[in-house]
Amino acid sequence: MDSLLVNLSFILAYGLSYGLVLFAISIGMVITMGLMKVTNLAHGAFAALGGYLTVALMNHAGLDFMVALALSTLLVALFGVVVERLLISRLYGKPDLDQVLVTLGFNFLVMGALTLIFGPNVYPIALPDYLRGNVDLGIRTFEVYRIFVIGFGVVLVLALWVIFDKTNFGAKLRAAVDNRGMASAMGINVNRLYVLAFGLGSALAAVGGSIGAAMLPMEPFYPLKYLILVLVVVALSGFGNIRASIGVAIIVGLVETAGRFLIPQFGSYVIYVLLITLIVWRRDGLFARGQNA
């Protein structure tokens, strides 16, 4: 019984931290696909840029992890705004294949730049002293870093809940996701909203890439390596369902962790079996109620 409790606590802690990182990376893509109707497969590139910048600022500028995280998030958000204006805005209304090819091409440009600047191998991160070691929670010991990720993720979810549900920007964003034409008719500047939403999505991807840098290693192929997991979260969330993406990301994290822990030889396939089953069973999203969030 004690062994079962220890194993369950491990899966819960590690799966929850993993799921919250996936949520931070995925939520921007949920927003852009739900609002802009753009298949933005370049989203993983912004997570990679955030992670790489954070680690580089720590390694070469000597900045504290939290300071580096804040600065890299700001820089990636600004870069996202530039990319939206120069590239993504030209894809609105274009065929899906055009969107896929252009955004995949952007991924390869970023991957080439990362290889050129940081090299082809994993870019190691040295966590600060306050995120190292283990803490005893009674049931078993857990990594301080994982506890930090869970706490940070909960704060992020609460902050996004306030932004999406309690602010004018959130109301406009949800209105545009539900009905872009009606939102425009009511005087909402949808183009400006697109810029802000894409910048926010890029910033969130950077946050996910940064806080998950010790969990999802920084390497040049990062934009494509973890893209499938991001797409799983987006697909099961219902393409634009912002609230559902929280639950879906946590479920994906728990299932992925449980699969790798309990059946390591087949663990990497469990999440794809789940994806196929749920898409067949709930093709509009895992938590669909007939309308988006």
MIDOSE-1310 file (N, C-alpha, C; in nm, 2 decimals, decimal comma, always signed):
residues 293
mdsl	+0,08/-0,12/+0,00/+0,00/+0,00/+0,00/+0,09/+0,13/+0,00; +0,19/+0,12/+0,09/+0,28/+0,24/+0,09/+0,35/+0,26/-0,04; +0,39/+0,15/-0,11/+0,46/+0,16/-0,24/+0,36/+0,22/-0,34; +0,24/+0,18/-0,34/+0,14/+0,23/-0,43/+0,12/+0,38/-0,41
lvnl	+0,12/+0,42/-0,29/+0,10/+0,56/-0,26/+0,22/+0,65/-0,30; +0,34/+0,59/-0,28/+0,46/+0,66/-0,33/+0,46/+0,67/-0,48; +0,43/+0,56/-0,55/+0,42/+0,57/-0,70/+0,32/+0,67/-0,75; +0,20/+0,67/-0,69/+0,10/+0,76/-0,73/+0,14/+0,90/-0,70
sfil	+0,20/+0,93/-0,59/+0,25/+1,07/-0,56/+0,35/+1,11/-0,66; +0,44/+1,02/-0,70/+0,54/+1,05/-0,80/+0,48/+1,09/-0,93; +0,38/+1,00/-0,98/+0,31/+1,03/-1,11/+0,24/+1,16/-1,10; +0,17/+1,19/-0,99/+0,10/+1,31/-0,97/+0,19/+1,43/-0,98
aygl	+0,30/+1,43/-0,90/+0,39/+1,55/-0,89/+0,46/+1,57/-1,03; +0,51/+1,47/-1,08/+0,59/+1,48/-1,21/+0,50/+1,51/-1,33; +0,38/+1,44/-1,32/+0,28/+1,46/-1,43/+0,22/+1,60/-1,43; +0,19/+1,65/-1,31/+0,14/+1,78/-1,30/+0,23/+1,89/-1,34
sygl	+0,36/+1,87/-1,30/+0,46/+1,97/-1,34/+0,48/+1,97/-1,49; +0,48/+1,85/-1,55/+0,50/+1,83/-1,69/+0,38/+1,89/-1,77; +0,26/+1,86/-1,72/+0,14/+1,91/-1,78/+0,13/+2,07/-1,78; +0,17/+2,13/-1,67/+0,17/+2,27/-1,66/+0,27/+2,34/-1,75
vlfa	+0,38/+2,28/-1,78/+0,47/+2,33/-1,88/+0,41/+2,32/-2,02; +0,35/+2,20/-2,05/+0,28/+2,19/-2,17/+0,17/+2,29/-2,19; +0,10/+2,32/-2,08/-0,01/+2,42/-2,09/+0,05/+2,56/-2,13; +0,16/+2,60/-2,06/+0,22/+2,73/-2,09/+0,26/+2,74/-2,23
isig	+0,32/+2,63/-2,28/+0,36/+2,63/-2,42/+0,24/+2,63/-2,52; +0,14/+2,55/-2,49/+0,03/+2,53/-2,58/-0,07/+2,64/-2,58; -0,09/+2,71/-2,47/-0,20/+2,80/-2,47/-0,20/+2,91/-2,58; -0,08/+2,95/-2,61/-0,06/+3,05/-2,72/-0,11/+3,00/-2,85
mvit	-0,08/+2,87/-2,88/-0,13/+2,81/-3,00/-0,28/+2,79/-3,00; -0,34/+2,76/-2,88/-0,48/+2,74/-2,87/-0,55/+2,88/-2,90; -0,49/+2,99/-2,86/-0,54/+3,12/-2,88/-0,53/+3,15/-3,03; -0,41/+3,13/-3,09/-0,40/+3,17/-3,23/-0,48/+3,09/-3,33
mglm	-0,49/+2,96/-3,30/-0,57/+2,87/-3,39/-0,72/+2,90/-3,37; -0,76/+2,93/-3,24/-0,90/+2,96/-3,22/-0,94/+3,10/-3,27; -0,85/+3,20/-3,25/-0,89/+3,34/-3,29/-0,85/+3,37/-3,43; -0,73/+3,34/-3,48/-0,68/+3,38/-3,61/-0,71/+3,27/-3,71
kvtn	-0,74/+3,15/-3,67/-0,77/+3,04/-3,77/-0,64/+3,02/-3,85; -0,52/+3,03/-3,79/-0,40/+3,00/-3,85/-0,33/+2,88/-3,79; -0,30/+2,78/-3,88/-0,23/+2,66/-3,83/-0,08/+2,70/-3,81; -0,05/+2,75/-3,69/+0,08/+2,81/-3,66/+0,17/+2,70/-3,61
lahg	+0,23/+2,62/-3,70/+0,33/+2,52/-3,65/+0,46/+2,57/-3,61; +0,48/+2,70/-3,62/+0,60/+2,77/-3,57/+0,60/+2,80/-3,42; +0,49/+2,76/-3,36/+0,48/+2,80/-3,22/+0,59/+2,74/-3,13; +0,63/+2,62/-3,16/+0,74/+2,56/-3,08/+0,87/+2,64/-3,09
afaa	+0,89/+2,71/-3,20/+1,01/+2,79/-3,21/+1,02/+2,90/-3,11; +0,90/+2,96/-3,07/+0,90/+3,06/-2,97/+0,93/+3,01/-2,83; +0,89/+2,88/-2,80/+0,92/+2,82/-2,68/+1,07/+2,79/-2,67; +1,13/+2,74/-2,78/+1,27/+2,72/-2,79/+1,35/+2,84/-2,77
lggy	+1,31/+2,95/-2,84/+1,38/+3,08/-2,82/+1,38/+3,13/-2,68; +1,26/+3,11/-2,61/+1,25/+3,16/-2,47/+1,35/+3,08/-2,38; +1,35/+2,95/-2,40/+1,44/+2,86/-2,32/+1,58/+2,89/-2,35; +1,62/+2,90/-2,47/+1,76/+2,93/-2,51/+1,80/+3,06/-2,45
ltva	+1,72/+3,17/-2,47/+1,75/+3,30/-2,42/+1,77/+3,30/-2,27; +1,68/+3,23/-2,20/+1,69/+3,23/-2,05/+1,82/+3,16/-2,01; +1,85/+3,05/-2,07/+1,98/+2,98/-2,03/+2,10/+3,06/-2,07; +2,10/+3,13/-2,19/+2,21/+3,21/-2,23/+2,23/+3,33/-2,14
lmnh	+2,12/+3,39/-2,10/+2,13/+3,51/-2,01/+2,19/+3,47/-1,87; +2,16/+3,34/-1,83/+2,21/+3,29/-1,70/+2,36/+3,26/-1,72; +2,39/+3,19/-1,83/+2,53/+3,14/-1,85/+2,63/+3,25/-1,88; +2,59/+3,34/-1,97/+2,68/+3,44/-2,02/+2,67/+3,58/-1,96
agld	+2,55/+3,61/-1,91/+2,53/+3,75/-1,85/+2,53/+3,74/-1,70; +2,52/+3,62/-1,64/+2,52/+3,60/-1,50/+2,39/+3,64/-1,43; +2,28/+3,65/-1,51/+2,16/+3,69/-1,45/+2,09/+3,58/-1,37; +2,02/+3,61/-1,27/+1,94/+3,52/-1,19/+1,83/+3,46/-1,28
fmva	+1,79/+3,33/-1,25/+1,70/+3,26/-1,33/+1,57/+3,34/-1,35; +1,51/+3,40/-1,25/+1,38/+3,47/-1,26/+1,40/+3,60/-1,34; +1,51/+3,67/-1,33/+1,54/+3,79/-1,41/+1,55/+3,75/-1,55; +1,63/+3,64/-1,58/+1,65/+3,60/-1,72/+1,52/+3,55/-1,78
lals	+1,43/+3,49/-1,70/+1,30/+3,44/-1,75/+1,22/+3,56/-1,79; +1,21/+3,67/-1,71/+1,14/+3,79/-1,74/+1,19/+3,86/-1,86; +1,32/+3,87/-1,87/+1,38/+3,94/-1,99/+1,36/+3,86/-2,12; +1,38/+3,73/-2,11/+1,36/+3,65/-2,23/+1,21/+3,65/-2,28
tllv	+1,12/+3,64/-2,18/+0,98/+3,65/-2,22/+0,94/+3,78/-2,29; +0,99/+3,89/-2,24/+0,97/+4,02/-2,30/+1,03/+4,02/-2,45; +1,15/+3,97/-2,46/+1,21/+3,97/-2,59/+1,14/+3,89/-2,69; +1,10/+3,77/-2,65/+1,03/+3,68/-2,74/+0,89/+3,73/-2,77
alfg	+0,82/+3,80/-2,68/+0,69/+3,86/-2,70/+0,71/+3,97/-2,81; +0,81/+4,05/-2,80/+0,84/+4,16/-2,90/+0,87/+4,09/-3,04; +0,95/+3,99/-3,04/+0,98/+3,92/-3,16/+0,85/+3,86/-3,22; +0,77/+3,81/-3,14/+0,64/+3,75/-3,18/+0,55/+3,85/-3,25
vvve	+0,55/+3,98/-3,20/+0,47/+4,08/-3,26/+0,53/+4,11/-3,40; +0,66/+4,12/-3,41/+0,73/+4,14/-3,54/+0,69/+4,03/-3,64; +0,70/+3,91/-3,60/+0,67/+3,79/-3,68/+0,53/+3,80/-3,73; +0,44/+3,83/-3,64/+0,29/+3,84/-3,67/+0,27/+3,94/-3,78
rlli	+0,33/+4,06/-3,77/+0,31/+4,17/-3,86/+0,38/+4,14/-4,00; +0,50/+4,08/-4,00/+0,57/+4,06/-4,12/+0,54/+3,93/-4,19; +0,49/+3,82/-4,11/+0,47/+3,69/-4,17/+0,33/+3,64/-4,15; +0,29/+3,62/-4,02/+0,17/+3,55/-3,99/+0,05/+3,63/-4,05
srly	+0,05/+3,76/-4,05/-0,06/+3,84/-4,10/-0,09/+3,82/-4,25; +0,01/+3,77/-4,32/+0,00/+3,75/-4,46/-0,07/+3,61/-4,49; -0,08/+3,53/-4,38/-0,14/+3,40/-4,39/-0,29/+3,39/-4,36; -0,34/+3,50/-4,31/-0,49/+3,50/-4,28/-0,57/+3,48/-4,40
gkpd	-0,66/+3,38/-4,39/-0,74/+3,35/-4,50/-0,68/+3,26/-4,61; -0,55/+3,23/-4,60/-0,48/+3,15/-4,69/-0,52/+3,00/-4,67; -0,50/+2,91/-4,77/-0,52/+2,77/-4,75/-0,44/+2,71/-4,64; -0,49/+2,61/-4,58/-0,42/+2,54/-4,47/-0,28/+2,50/-4,51
ldqv	-0,26/+2,44/-4,63/-0,13/+2,39/-4,67/-0,03/+2,51/-4,68; -0,07/+2,63/-4,72/+0,02/+2,74/-4,73/+0,06/+2,78/-4,58; -0,03/+2,77/-4,49/+0,00/+2,81/-4,35/+0,10/+2,70/-4,29; +0,08/+2,58/-4,32/+0,16/+2,47/-4,27/+0,30/+2,48/-4,33
lvtl	+0,31/+2,50/-4,46/+0,45/+2,51/-4,52/+0,53/+2,63/-4,47; +0,46/+2,75/-4,46/+0,53/+2,87/-4,42/+0,58/+2,86/-4,28; +0,49/+2,82/-4,19/+0,52/+2,81/-4,05/+0,62/+2,70/-4,02; +0,62/+2,59/-4,09/+0,72/+2,48/-4,08/+0,85/+2,54/-4,13
gfnf	+0,85/+2,61/-4,24/+0,97/+2,67/-4,28/+1,04/+2,77/-4,18; +0,95/+2,84/-4,11/+1,00/+2,93/-4,00/+1,07/+2,85/-3,90; +1,01/+2,73/-3,86/+1,07/+2,64/-3,76/+1,22/+2,60/-3,81; +1,23/+2,57/-3,93/+1,36/+2,53/-3,98/+1,46/+2,64/-3,98
lvmg	+1,42/+2,76/-4,01/+1,50/+2,88/-4,00/+1,55/+2,90/-3,85; +1,46/+2,89/-3,76/+1,50/+2,90/-3,62/+1,59/+2,79/-3,57; +1,56/+2,67/-3,62/+1,65/+2,55/-3,58/+1,79/+2,57/-3,64; +1,80/+2,63/-3,76/+1,93/+2,65/-3,82/+2,01/+2,76/-3,74
altl	+1,93/+2,86/-3,70/+2,00/+2,97/-3,62/+2,04/+2,92/-3,49; +1,96/+2,84/-3,42/+2,00/+2,79/-3,29/+2,12/+2,70/-3,30; +2,13/+2,62/-3,41/+2,25/+2,53/-3,43/+2,37/+2,61/-3,45; +2,36/+2,72/-3,53/+2,47/+2,80/-3,57/+2,52/+2,88/-3,44
ifgp	+2,43/+2,93/-3,36/+2,47/+3,01/-3,25/+2,51/+2,93/-3,13; +2,43/+2,82/-3,09/+2,45/+2,75/-2,97/+2,51/+2,61/-2,99; +2,52/+2,56/-3,12/+2,58/+2,43/-3,14/+2,47/+2,33/-3,16; +2,51/+2,21/-3,21/+2,41/+2,10/-3,24/+2,37/+2,02/-3,12
nvyp	+2,43/+2,03/-3,00/+2,41/+1,95/-2,89/+2,31/+2,01/-2,79; +2,27/+1,94/-2,69/+2,18/+1,99/-2,58/+2,26/+2,11/-2,51; +2,18/+2,22/-2,49/+2,24/+2,33/-2,43/+2,20/+2,32/-2,28; +2,30/+2,29/-2,20/+2,27/+2,26/-2,06/+2,23/+2,38/-1,97
ialp	+2,14/+2,36/-1,88/+2,10/+2,47/-1,79/+2,15/+2,43/-1,65; +2,21/+2,52/-1,58/+2,25/+2,51/-1,44/+2,15/+2,58/-1,35; +2,06/+2,51/-1,29/+1,96/+2,57/-1,20/+2,02/+2,65/-1,09; +1,96/+2,76/-1,04/+2,01/+2,83/-0,93/+2,00/+2,74/-0,80
dylr	+2,08/+2,77/-0,70/+2,08/+2,69/-0,58/+1,94/+2,67/-0,52; +1,86/+2,78/-0,52/+1,73/+2,77/-0,46/+1,63/+2,67/-0,53; +1,67/+2,62/-0,65/+1,58/+2,53/-0,72/+1,65/+2,39/-0,73; +1,76/+2,37/-0,66/+1,82/+2,24/-0,66/+1,79/+2,16/-0,54
gnvd	+1,82/+2,03/-0,54/+1,80/+1,95/-0,42/+1,66/+1,90/-0,42; +1,62/+1,84/-0,30/+1,49/+1,77/-0,28/+1,43/+1,82/-0,16; +1,30/+1,80/-0,15/+1,23/+1,84/-0,03/+1,14/+1,72/+0,01; +1,13/+1,70/+0,14/+1,06/+1,59/+0,19/+0,91/+1,63/+0,22
lgir	+0,82/+1,58/+0,15/+0,68/+1,61/+0,17/+0,60/+1,51/+0,25; +0,67/+1,42/+0,32/+0,61/+1,32/+0,41/+0,59/+1,19/+0,34; +0,53/+1,19/+0,22/+0,51/+1,07/+0,14/+0,65/+1,02/+0,09; +0,72/+1,11/+0,03/+0,85/+1,09/-0,03/+0,92/+1,22/-0,06
tfev	+1,04/+1,22/-0,10/+1,11/+1,34/-0,14/+1,08/+1,37/-0,29; +1,07/+1,50/-0,31/+1,05/+1,55/-0,45/+1,15/+1,66/-0,48; +1,18/+1,67/-0,61/+1,27/+1,78/-0,65/+1,21/+1,91/-0,63; +1,29/+2,00/-0,57/+1,25/+2,14/-0,55/+1,21/+2,20/-0,68
yrif	+1,28/+2,17/-0,78/+1,25/+2,23/-0,92/+1,11/+2,19/-0,96; +1,07/+2,07/-0,94/+0,93/+2,03/-0,98/+0,83/+2,10/-0,90; +0,85/+2,11/-0,77/+0,76/+2,19/-0,68/+0,74/+2,33/-0,73; +0,86/+2,39/-0,77/+0,86/+2,53/-0,82/+0,77/+2,54/-0,94
vigf	+0,79/+2,44/-1,04/+0,72/+2,44/-1,16/+0,56/+2,43/-1,14; +0,53/+2,35/-1,04/+0,38/+2,34/-1,01/+0,33/+2,47/-0,95; +0,40/+2,53/-0,86/+0,36/+2,65/-0,80/+0,35/+2,76/-0,90; +0,46/+2,77/-0,99/+0,46/+2,87/-1,09/+0,34/+2,85/-1,19
gvvl	+0,32/+2,72/-1,22/+0,21/+2,69/-1,32/+0,07/+2,73/-1,26; +0,05/+2,71/-1,13/-0,08/+2,75/-1,07/-0,09/+2,90/-1,07; +0,01/+2,97/-1,04/+0,01/+3,12/-1,05/-0,02/+3,16/-1,19; +0,04/+3,10/-1,29/+0,02/+3,14/-1,43/-0,13/+3,11/-1,47
vlal	-0,18/+3,00/-1,43/-0,32/+2,97/-1,46/-0,42/+3,07/-1,40; -0,39/+3,11/-1,27/-0,47/+3,21/-1,21/-0,46/+3,35/-1,28; -0,34/+3,38/-1,32/-0,32/+3,51/-1,39/-0,39/+3,51/-1,52; -0,39/+3,40/-1,59/-0,46/+3,39/-1,72/-0,61/+3,39/-1,70
wvif	-0,65/+3,33/-1,59/-0,80/+3,34/-1,56/-0,84/+3,48/-1,54; -0,76/+3,56/-1,47/-0,80/+3,70/-1,45/-0,79/+3,77/-1,58; -0,69/+3,75/-1,67/-0,68/+3,82/-1,79/-0,80/+3,78/-1,89; -0,83/+3,66/-1,90/-0,93/+3,61/-1,99/-1,07/+3,64/-1,94
dktn	-1,10/+3,63/-1,81/-1,23/+3,64/-1,76/-1,27/+3,77/-1,69; -1,17/+3,85/-1,65/-1,19/+3,97/-1,57/-1,15/+4,10/-1,63; -1,09/+4,09/-1,75/-1,04/+4,22/-1,82/-1,11/+4,24/-1,95; -1,11/+4,37/-1,99/-1,17/+4,41/-2,12/-1,10/+4,33/-2,23
fgak	-0,97/+4,32/-2,23/-0,90/+4,24/-2,33/-0,95/+4,10/-2,34; -0,97/+4,04/-2,23/-1,01/+3,90/-2,23/-1,15/+3,89/-2,29; -1,24/+3,98/-2,25/-1,37/+3,98/-2,31/-1,37/+4,00/-2,46; -1,29/+4,09/-2,51/-1,28/+4,11/-2,65/-1,22/+3,99/-2,72
lraa	-1,12/+3,92/-2,66/-1,06/+3,81/-2,71/-1,16/+3,69/-2,73; -1,23/+3,67/-2,62/-1,33/+3,56/-2,62/-1,44/+3,59/-2,72; -1,48/+3,72/-2,74/-1,58/+3,76/-2,84/-1,53/+3,73/-2,98; -1,40/+3,76/-3,00/-1,35/+3,74/-3,14/-1,33/+3,59/-3,17
vdnr	-1,30/+3,51/-3,07/-1,29/+3,37/-3,09/-1,42/+3,31/-3,12; -1,53/+3,36/-3,05/-1,66/+3,30/-3,08/-1,72/+3,35/-3,21; -1,70/+3,47/-3,24/-1,76/+3,53/-3,37/-1,68/+3,65/-3,41; -1,58/+3,63/-3,50/-1,50/+3,74/-3,54/-1,58/+3,86/-3,61
gmas	-1,67/+3,82/-3,70/-1,75/+3,92/-3,77/-1,83/+4,00/-3,68; -1,90/+3,94/-3,58/-1,98/+4,02/-3,49/-1,89/+4,11/-3,40; -1,77/+4,06/-3,36/-1,68/+4,14/-3,28/-1,64/+4,26/-3,36; -1,61/+4,25/-3,49/-1,57/+4,36/-3,57/-1,69/+4,46/-3,58
amgi	-1,81/+4,41/-3,60/-1,93/+4,49/-3,61/-1,95/+4,57/-3,48; -1,91/+4,52/-3,37/-1,93/+4,59/-3,24/-1,82/+4,69/-3,21; -1,73/+4,71/-3,31/-1,63/+4,81/-3,29/-1,49/+4,76/-3,24; -1,48/+4,63/-3,22/-1,35/+4,57/-3,17/-1,25/+4,58/-3,28
nvnr	-1,13/+4,63/-3,26/-1,02/+4,64/-3,36/-0,96/+4,50/-3,36; -1,01/+4,41/-3,45/-0,96/+4,27/-3,45/-0,82/+4,26/-3,49; -0,77/+4,34/-3,58/-0,63/+4,34/-3,62/-0,54/+4,37/-3,51; -0,57/+4,47/-3,43/-0,49/+4,50/-3,31/-0,50/+4,39/-3,21
lyvl	-0,61/+4,33/-3,20/-0,63/+4,22/-3,10/-0,54/+4,10/-3,15; -0,53/+4,08/-3,28/-0,45/+3,97/-3,33/-0,30/+3,99/-3,29; -0,25/+4,12/-3,30/-0,12/+4,15/-3,26/-0,09/+4,12/-3,12; -0,18/+4,17/-3,03/-0,17/+4,15/-2,89/-0,18/+4,01/-2,85
afgl	-0,27/+3,93/-2,91/-0,29/+3,79/-2,88/-0,17/+3,71/-2,92; -0,11/+3,74/-3,04/+0,00/+3,67/-3,08/+0,12/+3,70/-3,00; +0,14/+3,82/-2,96/+0,25/+3,86/-2,87/+0,23/+3,79/-2,73; +0,11/+3,78/-2,68/+0,09/+3,71/-2,55/+0,12/+3,56/-2,57
gsal	+0,07/+3,50/-2,68/+0,09/+3,36/-2,70/+0,24/+3,33/-2,71; +0,32/+3,42/-2,78/+0,46/+3,40/-2,79/+0,53/+3,41/-2,66; +0,48/+3,51/-2,58/+0,54/+3,52/-2,44/+0,51/+3,40/-2,36; +0,39/+3,34/-2,36/+0,36/+3,23/-2,28/+0,44/+3,10/-2,33
aavg	+0,46/+3,09/-2,46/+0,55/+2,99/-2,51/+0,69/+3,00/-2,45; +0,74/+3,12/-2,45/+0,87/+3,15/-2,40/+0,88/+3,11/-2,25; +0,77/+3,14/-2,17/+0,77/+3,11/-2,03/+0,77/+2,95/-2,02; +0,69/+2,88/-2,10/+0,69/+2,74/-2,09/+0,83/+2,68/-2,12
gsig	+0,89/+2,73/-2,23/+1,02/+2,68/-2,27/+1,13/+2,71/-2,16; +1,11/+2,82/-2,09/+1,21/+2,86/-1,99/+1,20/+2,78/-1,86; +1,07/+2,77/-1,81/+1,06/+2,70/-1,68/+1,07/+2,55/-1,70; +1,05/+2,51/-1,83/+1,07/+2,36/-1,86/+1,20/+2,33/-1,91
aaml	+1,30/+2,42/-1,91/+1,43/+2,39/-1,97/+1,50/+2,28/-1,91; +1,48/+2,25/-1,78/+1,55/+2,14/-1,71/+1,47/+2,01/-1,73; +1,35/+2,02/-1,79/+1,26/+1,91/-1,80/+1,25/+1,87/-1,95; +1,24/+1,96/-2,04/+1,25/+1,94/-2,18/+1,37/+2,01/-2,24
pmep	+1,48/+1,93/-2,25/+1,61/+1,99/-2,28/+1,61/+2,08/-2,40; +1,70/+2,19/-2,39/+1,71/+2,28/-2,50/+1,81/+2,22/-2,61; +1,76/+2,20/-2,72/+1,83/+2,15/-2,84/+1,78/+2,20/-2,96; +1,85/+2,21/-3,07/+1,81/+2,28/-3,19/+1,68/+2,22/-3,25
fypl	+1,65/+2,09/-3,23/+1,53/+2,03/-3,28/+1,41/+2,05/-3,19; +1,43/+2,12/-3,09/+1,32/+2,15/-2,99/+1,19/+2,19/-3,06; +1,19/+2,29/-3,16/+1,06/+2,33/-3,22/+0,98/+2,22/-3,28; +1,04/+2,12/-3,33/+0,97/+2,01/-3,39/+0,95/+1,89/-3,30
kyli	+1,05/+1,87/-3,21/+1,05/+1,75/-3,12/+0,93/+1,75/-3,03; +0,89/+1,87/-2,98/+0,78/+1,87/-2,88/+0,65/+1,93/-2,95; +0,66/+1,95/-3,08/+0,54/+2,01/-3,15/+0,42/+1,91/-3,14; +0,45/+1,78/-3,15/+0,34/+1,68/-3,15/+0,26/+1,69/-3,02
lvlv	+0,33/+1,71/-2,91/+0,26/+1,71/-2,78/+0,18/+1,84/-2,77; +0,23/+1,95/-2,82/+0,15/+2,08/-2,83/+0,03/+2,06/-2,91; +0,04/+1,99/-3,02/-0,07/+1,97/-3,11/-0,18/+1,88/-3,05; -0,13/+1,78/-2,97/-0,22/+1,69/-2,89/-0,31/+1,78/-2,80
vval	-0,24/+1,87/-2,72/-0,32/+1,96/-2,63/-0,42/+2,04/-2,71; -0,37/+2,10/-2,82/-0,46/+2,19/-2,90/-0,58/+2,11/-2,95; -0,55/+2,00/-3,01/-0,66/+1,92/-3,07/-0,76/+1,87/-2,96; -0,72/+1,82/-2,85/-0,81/+1,78/-2,75/-0,88/+1,89/-2,67
sgfg	-0,82/+2,01/-2,69/-0,89/+2,13/-2,62/-1,00/+2,18/-2,71; -1,01/+2,14/-2,83/-1,12/+2,18/-2,92/-1,09/+2,30/-3,00; -0,96/+2,33/-3,03/-0,92/+2,43/-3,12/-0,98/+2,57/-3,09; -0,93/+2,63/-2,98/-0,98/+2,76/-2,94/-1,04/+2,76/-2,80
nira	-1,06/+2,64/-2,74/-1,12/+2,64/-2,61/-1,01/+2,66/-2,50; -1,01/+2,79/-2,46/-0,90/+2,83/-2,37/-0,90/+2,76/-2,24; -1,02/+2,75/-2,18/-1,03/+2,69/-2,04/-1,00/+2,54/-2,05; -1,05/+2,47/-2,15/-1,03/+2,33/-2,16/-0,88/+2,29/-2,17
sigv	-0,80/+2,38/-2,23/-0,66/+2,35/-2,25/-0,59/+2,33/-2,12; -0,63/+2,39/-2,01/-0,57/+2,37/-1,88/-0,59/+2,22/-1,84; -0,71/+2,17/-1,84/-0,74/+2,03/-1,80/-0,67/+1,94/-1,90; -0,68/+1,96/-2,03/-0,62/+1,87/-2,12/-0,47/+1,86/-2,11
aiiv	-0,40/+1,97/-2,09/-0,26/+1,97/-2,07/-0,22/+1,89/-1,95; -0,29/+1,90/-1,84/-0,26/+1,83/-1,72/-0,28/+1,68/-1,74; -0,39/+1,65/-1,81/-0,42/+1,51/-1,84/-0,31/+1,44/-1,92; -0,27/+1,52/-2,03/-0,16/+1,47/-2,11/-0,04/+1,45/-2,03
glve	+0,00/+1,54/-1,95/+0,12/+1,53/-1,86/+0,11/+1,41/-1,77; -0,01/+1,39/-1,71/-0,02/+1,27/-1,62/-0,02/+1,14/-1,69; -0,09/+1,13/-1,81/-0,09/+1,01/-1,89/+0,05/+0,98/-1,94; +0,12/+1,08/-1,99/+0,26/+1,06/-2,05/+0,35/+1,01/-1,94
tagr	+0,34/+1,07/-1,82/+0,43/+1,04/-1,71/+0,40/+0,90/-1,66; +0,27/+0,87/-1,64/+0,23/+0,73/-1,59/+0,27/+0,63/-1,69; +0,25/+0,65/-1,82/+0,29/+0,55/-1,92/+0,44/+0,52/-1,92; +0,52/+0,63/-1,91/+0,67/+0,61/-1,91/+0,71/+0,54/-1,78
flip	+0,64/+0,57/-1,67/+0,68/+0,51/-1,54/+0,63/+0,37/-1,52; +0,51/+0,34/-1,56/+0,45/+0,21/-1,54/+0,49/+0,11/-1,64; +0,49/+0,15/-1,77/+0,53/+0,06/-1,88/+0,63/+0,13/-1,97; +0,75/+0,14/-1,92/+0,85/+0,22/-1,99/+0,88/+0,18/-2,13
qfgs	+0,87/+0,05/-2,16/+0,90/+0,00/-2,29/+0,79/+0,04/-2,40; +0,67/+0,07/-2,35/+0,56/+0,12/-2,44/+0,51/+0,26/-2,40; +0,57/+0,32/-2,30/+0,52/+0,44/-2,24/+0,50/+0,55/-2,34; +0,60/+0,56/-2,44/+0,59/+0,67/-2,54/+0,47/+0,66/-2,63
yviy	+0,41/+0,54/-2,64/+0,30/+0,52/-2,73/+0,16/+0,55/-2,66; +0,16/+0,55/-2,53/+0,03/+0,56/-2,46/-0,04/+0,69/-2,49; +0,03/+0,80/-2,50/-0,04/+0,93/-2,53/-0,10/+0,93/-2,67; -0,04/+0,86/-2,76/-0,10/+0,86/-2,90/-0,22/+0,77/-2,91
vlli	-0,22/+0,66/-2,83/-0,34/+0,58/-2,82/-0,45/+0,66/-2,76; -0,42/+0,74/-2,65/-0,52/+0,83/-2,59/-0,57/+0,93/-2,69; -0,48/+0,99/-2,77/-0,52/+1,09/-2,86/-0,62/+1,04/-2,97; -0,59/+0,92/-3,02/-0,67/+0,86/-3,13/-0,81/+0,83/-3,07
tliv	-0,81/+0,77/-2,95/-0,93/+0,73/-2,89/-1,02/+0,85/-2,86; -0,96/+0,96/-2,80/-1,04/+1,07/-2,76/-1,09/+1,15/-2,88; -1,01/+1,16/-2,99/-1,05/+1,23/-3,11/-1,17/+1,16/-3,17; -1,17/+1,03/-3,17/-1,28/+0,95/-3,23/-1,40/+0,97/-3,14
wrrd	-1,38/+0,97/-3,01/-1,49/+0,97/-2,92/-1,55/+1,11/-2,90; -1,45/+1,21/-2,89/-1,49/+1,35/-2,87/-1,42/+1,44/-2,97; -1,47/+1,44/-3,09/-1,40/+1,50/-3,20/-1,40/+1,65/-3,19; -1,49/+1,71/-3,11/-1,49/+1,86/-3,09/-1,41/+1,90/-2,97
glfa	-1,34/+1,81/-2,90/-1,26/+1,84/-2,79/-1,30/+1,77/-2,66; -1,21/+1,74/-2,57/-1,24/+1,66/-2,46/-1,34/+1,72/-2,37; -1,35/+1,85/-2,35/-1,44/+1,92/-2,27/-1,55/+2,00/-2,34; -1,57/+1,96/-2,47/-1,66/+2,04/-2,55/-1,80/+2,03/-2,50
rgqn	-1,87/+2,15/-2,50/-2,01/+2,16/-2,46/-2,10/+2,22/-2,57; -2,04/+2,22/-2,69/-2,12/+2,28/-2,80/-2,07/+2,42/-2,84; -1,98/+2,47/-2,76/-1,92/+2,60/-2,79/-1,79/+2,62/-2,73; -1,71/+2,71/-2,78/-1,57/+2,73/-2,73/-1,58/+2,82/-2,60
a	-1,46/+2,82/-2,53/-1,45/+2,90/-2,41/-1,46/+3,04/-2,45
